[in-house]
Amino acid sequence: MPFAVTYDANDSQGGYFSGFAQAFDTSVDGQTLFQATNVENKTTTYNDIRVGSIPLNQVQYEAEKAATNHIQLVSHVDAEGGSKVGYINYSDSYVQFTVRVPSSGTYTVNVRYDNGAGANSSHLVSVNGGSAFTLNYPATVDWGRYQWVQFTANLNAGANTIKFAYNGTYAELDAIAVYQTGTAANGPFKVVNRNSGKPLEVSGNSGANLANIGQWGDTGCACQLWTFNPAGAGFYKVVNWSSGKLMQTDGGERRTVPT
């Protein structure tokens, strides 16, 4: 996630993070983390107290796990998950995320990127196949330093697509994070059997109706991730993160069906 308090040590914002008397707190609803810390002020030569906040209810999506075309995966120690998507450098290059949200509305999308080209760069971004807009990326120190940019998107309940396409300049994508102010986080979660220690999964990562559900060792597959969508009166619909289909009982067995 983005740091709650950020600054650039190369300009007048500050020379160093002193780290003295740091304080953390959360909002009443538990959805926002607040941080207060000392940062050197080069102009006054004293320290400023900076306060920042970050959402705790955002869901993060790794670029290397998105649908892609004419790109290369790049390993990097500081990338989320150890790799990022680079070489989005061709007219047909794109990275397309499938994003799932519990209800329709306006969501904030944070984008973790790097841009070592020395000047601003951009991608064309489209949501659910709609008209594309230009998302600008200020230059980062090099191709191994990351920053965040942000935009808002109107998303539908269930699955949505957010596509980043080549726009004549160069930038690499590491991850996106999606949240809605005032909405509790909805996973994804792993459902782990206490006896066996194994997660619940859709067998074979199947997207078919009535696919079997069982337990297996932790594989990192999205078929082992689930969301719990409120269904009224204290009930929830359990939805598989990979297939987007509901868990149900069918003839006494657990299976998946369309939402």
PEVEN-V839663 format. One record per run of one state. SS is the DSSP state (@ for helix, = for strand, . for the rest). FROM is the first residue (numbers start at 1). TO is the last residue. Records with the same first field share a line. If there is no record, write none. Layout:
SS=FROM-TO ; FROM-TO
This chain:
.=1-16 ; 18-22 ; 27-31 ; 41-46 ; 56-58 ; 66-66 ; 70-71 ; 76-79 ; 87-93 ; 102-104 ; 115-120 ; 128-132 ; 138-146 ; 156-157 ; 167-171 ; 180-188 ; 190-191 ; 193-198 ; 206-211 ; 217-221 ; 225-225 ; 231-235 ; 241-245 ; 251-252 ; 258-259
==17-17 ; 23-26 ; 32-40 ; 47-55 ; 59-62 ; 67-69 ; 72-75 ; 83-86 ; 94-101 ; 105-114 ; 121-127 ; 133-137 ; 147-155 ; 158-166 ; 172-179 ; 189-189 ; 192-192 ; 199-202 ; 212-216 ; 226-230 ; 236-240 ; 246-250 ; 253-257
@=63-65 ; 80-82 ; 203-205 ; 222-224
